[in-house]
Amino acid sequence: MNGLMTKYKESLLKTPKPVPFSAIKGAMDYRGLLAYAKSQGKKKFRTCARRENEVL
């Protein structure tokens, strides 16, 4: 079992860290995101009506 833990810890070191929201430059293309999700067969994410009107 010790070998499995070693492999697990090594894989954690190689895993990329999440990108903080503040590091994302520019505006996000929500229309493109929705089109991509639709092309992949994914459902549209749920949001409040106010936010949806701002985005679309």
N, C-alpha and C positions, 0 to 999 in steps of 0.2 A: 504494500500500500504506500510505502514511502516514495517509491518511484513515480507513482501516479500523482502524488502531491507535488513533487518536484516538477513534473511536466506541466501541471496545472499552473504553478507559480511562474514558470517560464513563459507560458502562453499569455498570462496576464501582463507580463512585461512587454510583450510584443503587440498587444492589443492597442489600437489607437485610442487616444483620449477623446471624449466628446468635445465638440466645438461649442464654445460659449456663444450665446446669442449676440453679445456685444462685439464679437469678432467678425460677424457677418457684415460685409460691406454692401451698401446699396439696398435697394428695395427688392423684395421677393416677388417673383412673377407667379402670382396665385392662379391666373388663368392657365398658364403653362403647366403648373402643378396639377390643377384639376384635369386638364386634358391628358396629361401623362397618366394620372390615376385611372381615368376612364379607359385609356388604351390598354392598361394592365388589368382591367376588370375589377378595379377596386371601387368601393362606394365613396361618394363625396363625404368629407368630414362634416360633422354637425357644428354649427356655430349660431350665435344669436343673430337676429334679423338686422340689427344695427351694424354689426361687424360685417355681415355678408354684403350689405349695401356699400360699405366703405371699400371692400375688396373688389367686388364685381361692379 
